[in-house]
């Protein structure tokens, strides 16, 4: 009986001890399984970026002015046309394409504005009316494998001159032979002036071309071009003029813009000048004449042996000798010496006899027929 009652006594004793002792938790939670993920705390959720519906184009780097890549060895950008020449106020279009693989974006940048960013292989820059003289369009590409590159589009915005005029520098009225004068050609409101070539003309003969190489202003300007001339008597009555031409290269218009000036007629004062030789031969019966030219026409006085004489209309032996010619021009007086020799025969009488003999000969030949 004692053996069978021992387990019951032990159980009662354990229950009494647990009721009088401090409670102790023996539970240890199991670690989370690998696929279990705890949700983030509110603080972490608020710091996460909110999703965007559109991707903003990155700011293109300004790598170099040469248009070649500095971070990519081969910058395979192509712009068409390679140079853009457009008249002020006209529309403009240019295409940029990329060949590199792979790339993350392609776009145009004009001044500080980034436009037309795309993930396609080409992008078009289009302006309906160009009104800025100093734009520098640039196409850029962003590569996924190592860098970025860009290329600039040379842009020439031009404007033909409003007017072209010609005049002399500090001179009015007639010119004098052998003196130097300066023609000036004024070209009004033209751009770009560094592409302007001015040609000076005398009649249809081009005298020379002038170009300004030190003015790189892109906006319209008014400038003066000069050319020196030294007229002679043959230039009296000729017309001087100039033309202004914008040389815009092969990418420019087929017919370069040309504006011509009005024409100014030159009056050249010269002389007096003796036209006949200093030793003059005439035949008996012929008139003695010797021209003296000038502008204005000079007054001419002939002297022989100190006496004023009139030139004979029928020369004879007695008219031979030395003559002094006094020519009085508007600005100058000159003296010339002319030695006259009178030859026998072929005068008026001899000419008449010659004509008579010729007539008789013709009559005899007719009778023979």
BAVEXKE-764902 format. One record per residue (C-alpha): x, y, z negated; residue in one letter; residue number from 1. Coordinates in Angstrom, 3 decimals, padded with zeros to 6 digits, always signed. Each point is the difference from the previous one (the first is absolute). Example, Ala and Ser with C-alpha at 12.3 -4.5 7.8 and 13.67 -1.06 7.14 Angstrom:
BEGIN
+012.300,-004.500,-007.800,A,1;
+001.370,+003.440,+000.660,S,2;
***
This chain:
BEGIN
+000.000,+000.000,+000.000,X,1;
+002.899,+002.279,-000.764,X,2;
+001.540,-000.648,+003.371,X,3;
-003.159,+000.891,+001.893,X,4;
-000.583,+003.234,-001.938,X,5;
+003.461,+001.491,+000.671,X,6;
-000.633,+001.505,+003.469,X,7;
-003.138,+001.697,-001.177,X,8;
+001.864,+001.585,-002.901,X,9;
+002.801,+001.269,+002.343,X,10;
-002.515,+001.566,+002.411,X,11;
-001.747,+001.862,-002.793,X,12;
+003.353,+001.318,-001.241,X,13;
+000.962,+001.430,+003.509,X,14;
-003.315,+001.750,+000.306,X,15;
+000.443,+001.604,-003.390,X,16;
+003.518,+001.303,+000.871,X,17;
-001.073,+001.543,+003.380,X,18;
-002.872,+001.856,-001.655,X,19;
+002.253,+001.670,-002.593,X,20;
+003.016,+000.877,+002.322,X,21;
+000.456,+003.145,+002.374,X,22;
-001.350,-000.509,+003.566,X,23;
+002.723,-000.485,+002.661,X,24;
-000.674,-000.018,+003.749,X,25;
+001.717,-002.766,+001.816,X,26;
-001.263,+000.966,+003.518,X,27;
+002.589,+000.913,+002.686,X,28;
-001.403,+001.187,+003.343,X,29;
+001.208,-001.690,+003.127,X,30;
+002.101,+002.015,+002.425,X,31;
-001.804,+001.243,+003.138,X,32;
+000.218,-002.104,+003.060,X,33;
+002.105,+001.243,+002.896,X,34;
-002.989,+000.902,+002.147,X,35;
-001.608,+002.145,-002.650,X,36;
+000.537,+003.837,+000.506,X,37;
-000.957,+002.485,-002.637,X,38;
-001.805,+003.159,+001.270,X,39;
+002.072,+003.224,-000.158,X,40;
-000.581,+002.468,-002.748,X,41;
-001.963,+003.192,+000.784,X,42;
+003.219,+002.069,-000.186,X,43;
+001.633,-002.124,+002.670,X,44;
-003.066,+000.153,+002.241,X,45;
-000.126,+003.775,-000.104,X,46;
+003.645,+000.299,+001.095,X,47;
-000.427,-002.026,+003.160,X,48;
-000.267,+001.982,+003.309,X,49;
-003.446,+000.297,+001.480,X,50;
-000.441,-001.519,+003.460,X,51;
+000.075,+002.400,+003.023,X,52;
-002.062,-000.249,+003.162,X,53;
+002.670,+001.564,+002.222,X,54;
+003.781,-000.081,+000.135,X,55;
+001.674,+003.401,+000.001,X,56;
+002.831,+000.317,+002.551,X,57;
+003.421,+000.155,-001.583,X,58;
+002.030,+003.156,+000.352,X,59;
+002.434,-000.569,+002.882,X,60;
+003.655,+000.474,-000.860,X,61;
+002.041,+002.732,+001.634,X,62;
+003.016,-002.112,+000.767,X,63;
+001.892,+001.833,+002.725,X,64;
-000.344,+002.632,+002.694,X,65;
+001.260,-002.251,+002.744,X,66;
-003.068,-002.195,+000.136,X,67;
+002.067,-003.122,-000.756,X,68;
-000.568,-002.262,-002.984,X,69;
+002.378,+000.190,-002.936,X,70;
-001.431,-002.935,-001.933,X,71;
-000.887,-002.158,+002.992,X,72;
+002.705,-000.694,+002.536,X,73;
-002.469,-000.380,+002.871,X,74;
-002.763,+002.602,-000.108,X,75;
-002.166,-001.212,+002.861,X,76;
-002.321,+003.020,+000.284,X,77;
-001.056,+001.269,+003.420,X,78;
-001.681,+003.343,+000.718,X,79;
-001.746,+000.825,+003.265,X,80;
+000.664,+002.474,+001.468,X,81;
+003.564,+000.221,-001.252,X,82;
-000.221,+003.812,+000.122,X,83;
-003.268,+001.905,-000.177,X,84;
-000.379,+003.302,+001.883,X,85;
-003.331,+001.747,-000.458,X,86;
-001.349,+003.468,+000.729,X,87;
-001.188,+001.941,-003.028,X,88;
-003.696,-000.654,-000.544,X,89;
-000.139,-003.234,+002.033,X,90;
-000.798,-003.479,-001.388,X,91;
+002.802,-002.402,-000.855,X,92;
+000.258,-003.786,-000.342,X,93;
+002.919,-002.264,-000.915,X,94;
+000.240,-003.740,-000.703,X,95;
+002.349,-001.735,-002.434,X,96;
+000.486,-003.769,-000.075,X,97;
+002.132,-002.401,-002.034,X,98;
+001.624,-003.324,+000.869,X,99;
+001.539,-001.013,-003.353,X,100;
-001.194,-003.165,-001.800,X,101;
-001.460,+000.181,-002.570,X,102;
-001.034,+003.541,-000.918,X,103;
-002.423,+001.384,-002.541,X,104;
-001.125,+003.255,+001.618,X,105;
+000.351,+002.474,+002.866,X,106;
-000.935,+003.665,+000.068,X,107;
+000.631,+003.578,+001.094,X,108;
+001.162,+002.856,-002.153,X,109;
-000.356,+003.586,+001.267,X,110;
+001.664,+002.566,-002.257,X,111;
-001.121,-000.884,-003.550,X,112;
-003.203,-001.770,+001.007,X,113;
-000.048,-003.779,+000.372,X,114;
-002.600,-001.147,+002.503,X,115;
-001.159,-003.061,+001.854,X,116;
+001.492,-002.709,-002.221,X,117;
-000.779,-003.464,+001.375,X,118;
+000.935,-003.643,-000.191,X,119;
-000.254,-000.373,+003.774,X,120;
+002.995,-000.075,+002.319,X,121;
-000.709,+003.403,+001.507,X,122;
-001.407,+003.301,-001.153,X,123;
-001.049,+003.059,+002.029,X,124;
+000.522,+003.618,-001.020,X,125;
-002.604,+002.213,+001.626,X,126;
-000.671,+003.749,-000.277,X,127;
-002.848,+001.666,+001.865,X,128;
+001.688,+003.402,+000.181,X,129;
+003.563,+000.663,-001.054,X,130;
+000.408,+003.352,-001.746,X,131;
+003.246,-000.468,-001.907,X,132;
+003.382,+000.868,+001.534,X,133;
+002.253,-001.885,-002.447,X,134;
-001.514,-003.454,-000.443,X,135;
+002.415,-002.919,-000.444,X,136;
-002.042,-003.219,+000.371,X,137;
+001.598,-003.139,-001.441,X,138;
-001.031,-003.633,+000.322,X,139;
+001.004,-002.347,-002.833,X,140;
-000.182,-003.705,-000.732,X,141;
+000.200,-001.870,-003.315,X,142;
+001.563,-003.458,+000.081,X,143;
-000.801,-002.857,-002.333,X,144;
+003.475,-001.486,+000.146,X,145;
+002.440,+002.734,-000.727,X,146;
-000.730,+003.605,+000.658,X,147;
-001.588,+002.753,+001.971,X,148;
+000.813,+002.139,+003.020,X,149;
-001.315,+002.935,+001.986,X,150;
+000.467,+001.772,+003.301,X,151;
-000.776,+003.626,+000.904,X,152;
-001.944,+001.059,+003.056,X,153;
+001.651,+002.981,+001.761,X,154;
-002.835,+002.484,+000.525,X,155;
+000.221,+003.123,+002.200,X,156;
-002.922,+002.425,-000.186,X,157;
+000.293,+002.539,+002.804,X,158;
-001.704,+003.160,+001.207,X,159;
+000.708,+001.749,+003.339,X,160;
+000.817,+003.729,-000.130,X,161;
-002.852,+002.491,-000.056,X,162;
+001.982,+002.357,+002.234,X,163;
+003.439,+000.460,+001.572,X,164;
+001.385,+003.429,+000.915,X,165;
+003.275,+001.308,+001.494,X,166;
+001.771,+003.324,-000.335,X,167;
+003.439,+001.608,-000.222,X,168;
+001.730,+000.560,-003.322,X,169;
+000.396,+003.734,-000.721,X,170;
-000.397,+000.991,+003.650,X,171;
-002.633,+001.506,+002.245,X,172;
+000.151,+001.269,+003.568,X,173;
+002.472,-000.924,+002.745,X,174;
+003.186,-001.961,-000.600,X,175;
+003.465,+000.764,+001.321,X,176;
+002.043,-002.409,+002.039,X,177;
+002.751,-001.723,-001.960,X,178;
-001.438,+000.836,-003.416,X,179;
-001.126,-002.700,-002.421,X,180;
-003.597,-000.179,-001.209,X,181;
-001.884,-002.395,-002.276,X,182;
-003.299,-001.627,+000.865,X,183;
-002.183,-001.103,-002.903,X,184;
-002.805,-002.533,+000.167,X,185;
-002.466,+000.177,-002.884,X,186;
-001.976,-003.184,-000.679,X,187;
-003.042,+000.511,-002.209,X,188;
-001.395,-002.532,-002.492,X,189;
+001.576,-003.300,+001.109,X,190;
+000.773,-003.220,-001.885,X,191;
+002.358,-001.683,-000.490,X,192;
+002.484,+002.629,+001.153,X,193;
+002.950,-002.437,-000.103,X,194;
-001.580,-001.869,+002.940,X,195;
-000.389,+003.196,+002.050,X,196;
+002.208,+000.710,+003.031,X,197;
-000.132,+003.433,+001.666,X,198;
+001.204,+000.394,+003.602,X,199;
+000.809,+003.388,+001.558,X,200;
-000.589,+000.524,+003.725,X,201;
+001.015,+002.473,+002.693,X,202;
-002.535,-000.553,+002.724,X,203;
-000.095,-003.792,+000.343,X,204;
+003.591,-000.439,-001.197,X,205;
+000.446,-001.323,-003.544,X,206;
+002.614,+002.141,-001.750,X,207;
+000.316,-002.065,-003.169,X,208;
-001.723,-001.824,-002.856,X,209;
-000.041,+000.955,-003.670,X,210;
-001.010,-002.152,-002.982,X,211;
+000.007,+000.725,-003.733,X,212;
+001.685,-002.853,-001.881,X,213;
+000.058,+001.507,-003.488,X,214;
-003.723,+000.511,-000.560,X,215;
-001.738,-003.125,-001.302,X,216;
-003.242,+001.721,-001.003,X,217;
-003.002,-002.202,+000.739,X,218;
-002.648,+002.727,-000.188,X,219;
-000.655,+002.403,+002.925,X,220;
+002.442,+002.897,+000.287,X,221;
+000.734,+002.882,+002.363,X,222;
+003.601,+000.098,+001.188,X,223;
+002.190,+001.939,+002.446,X,224;
+002.419,-001.554,+002.505,X,225;
+002.615,+002.112,+001.813,X,226;
+002.100,-000.268,+003.152,X,227;
+002.652,+002.381,+001.383,X,228;
+000.116,+001.090,+003.660,X,229;
+002.315,+002.205,+002.100,X,230;
-001.934,+001.180,+003.072,X,231;
+001.447,+001.018,+003.360,X,232;
-001.443,+001.836,+002.975,X,233;
-001.557,-003.206,+001.356,X,234;
-002.129,-000.230,-003.124,X,235;
-001.877,+003.197,+000.774,X,236;
-003.670,-000.941,+000.291,X,237;
+000.307,-003.528,-001.429,X,238;
-002.405,-001.225,-002.690,X,239;
+001.079,-001.347,-003.374,X,240;
-002.231,-002.276,-002.098,X,241;
+000.186,-002.828,-002.539,X,242;
-001.882,-003.144,-000.921,X,243;
-000.354,-001.840,-003.306,X,244;
-000.241,-003.805,+000.065,X,245;
-000.547,-002.401,-002.905,X,246;
+002.225,-003.037,+000.557,X,247;
-001.777,-002.719,-002.025,X,248;
+001.714,-003.127,+001.318,X,249;
-001.377,-003.130,+001.586,X,250;
-002.744,-000.339,-002.638,X,251;
-001.291,+003.500,+000.790,X,252;
-002.514,+001.047,+002.665,X,253;
+000.746,-000.915,+003.603,X,254;
+000.224,+003.661,+000.966,X,255;
+001.870,+001.950,-002.687,X,256;
-001.772,+003.199,-001.073,X,257;
+001.408,+002.952,+001.993,X,258;
-000.902,+003.680,-000.326,X,259;
+001.475,+002.626,+002.382,X,260;
+000.560,+003.683,-000.554,X,261;
-000.936,+002.862,+002.284,X,262;
+002.625,+001.193,+002.510,X,263;
+001.985,+003.233,-000.164,X,264;
+001.448,+001.523,+003.184,X,265;
+003.573,+001.219,-000.291,X,266;
+001.205,+003.312,+001.370,X,267;
+003.784,-000.015,+000.377,X,268;
+001.802,+003.265,+000.707,X,269;
+003.231,-000.388,+001.949,X,270;
+002.266,+001.793,+002.441,X,271;
+000.810,+001.930,+001.972,X,272;
+001.603,-002.779,+002.043,X,273;
+001.528,+000.269,+003.479,X,274;
-001.312,-002.764,+002.266,X,275;
+002.145,+000.543,+003.129,X,276;
+003.710,-000.947,+000.108,X,277;
+002.599,+002.687,-000.773,X,278;
+001.291,-000.399,+003.576,X,279;
-002.943,+000.394,+002.346,X,280;
+000.129,-000.690,+003.744,X,281;
-002.606,+001.312,+002.441,X,282;
-000.125,+000.139,+003.806,X,283;
-000.488,+003.041,+002.113,X,284;
-003.680,+000.868,+000.288,X,285;
-000.962,-001.822,-003.197,X,286;
-001.268,+001.778,-003.098,X,287;
+002.238,+000.300,-003.015,X,288;
-001.723,-001.270,-003.151,X,289;
+001.086,-001.212,-003.406,X,290;
-002.493,-000.938,-002.721,X,291;
+000.388,+001.016,-003.620,X,292;
-002.282,-001.882,-002.382,X,293;
-001.154,+000.607,-003.524,X,294;
-002.987,-000.002,-002.315,X,295;
-001.281,+002.617,+000.023,X,296;
+001.102,+000.752,+003.558,X,297;
+003.010,+002.398,-000.152,X,298;
+000.407,+003.136,+002.064,X,299;
+002.854,-000.294,+002.532,X,300;
+002.178,+002.751,+001.524,X,301;
+002.679,-000.593,+002.654,X,302;
+003.143,+002.128,+000.205,X,303;
+002.689,+000.238,+002.669,X,304;
+002.983,+002.257,-000.378,X,305;
-001.715,+001.563,-003.019,X,306;
-003.123,+000.890,+001.955,X,307;
-003.487,-001.447,-000.320,X,308;
-000.827,-001.870,+003.185,X,309;
-002.942,-001.940,+001.403,X,310;
+000.658,-003.477,+001.257,X,311;
-000.116,-000.159,+003.803,X,312;
-002.685,-001.960,+001.779,X,313;
+002.199,-000.395,+003.131,X,314;
+003.557,-000.587,-001.010,X,315;
+002.965,+001.161,+002.049,X,316;
+003.754,+000.041,-000.410,X,317;
-000.129,+003.326,-001.816,X,318;
-002.050,-001.546,-002.817,X,319;
+002.855,-002.287,-001.028,X,320;
+001.775,+000.842,-003.244,X,321;
-000.274,-000.082,-003.779,X,322;
-003.268,+000.831,-001.797,X,323;
-000.782,+000.571,-003.673,X,324;
-003.370,-001.214,-001.267,X,325;
-001.411,+001.728,-003.090,X,326;
-002.765,-002.128,-001.581,X,327;
-001.977,+001.515,-002.843,X,328;
-002.005,-002.487,-002.088,X,329;
-002.299,+000.613,-002.937,X,330;
+002.643,-000.946,-002.527,X,331;
+003.242,+000.081,+001.988,X,332;
+001.768,+001.768,+002.867,X,333;
+002.504,-001.819,+002.168,X,334;
+002.285,+000.843,+002.926,X,335;
+000.861,-002.431,+002.815,X,336;
+002.503,+000.282,+002.837,X,337;
-000.971,-001.406,+003.414,X,338;
+002.388,-000.101,+002.958,X,339;
-001.886,-000.031,+003.321,X,340;
+001.435,-001.452,+003.226,X,341;
-001.867,+000.600,+003.285,X,342;
+000.504,-002.719,+002.615,X,343;
-000.486,+000.500,+003.720,X,344;
-002.887,-001.629,+001.968,X,345;
-003.241,-001.641,-001.142,X,346;
-001.553,+003.373,-000.695,X,347;
-003.472,+000.955,+001.169,X,348;
+001.130,+000.812,+003.551,X,349;
+001.948,-003.227,+000.311,X,350;
-002.969,-001.918,-001.332,X,351;
-002.197,+001.596,+002.664,X,352;
+002.493,-000.936,+002.752,X,353;
+000.094,-003.544,-001.285,X,354;
-003.765,-000.294,+000.079,X,355;
-000.058,+001.428,+003.596,X,356;
+002.576,-002.507,+001.267,X,357;
-001.913,-002.855,-001.635,X,358;
-003.222,+001.096,+001.716,X,359;
+001.697,+000.140,+003.412,X,360;
+001.407,-003.485,-000.520,X,361;
-003.420,-001.417,-000.860,X,362;
-001.555,+001.576,+003.131,X,363;
+002.659,-001.571,+002.238,X,364;
-000.597,-003.420,-001.528,X,365;
-003.746,+000.286,+000.633,X,366;
+000.586,+000.935,+003.628,X,367;
+002.246,-003.007,+000.470,X,368;
-002.799,-002.270,-001.198,X,369;
***
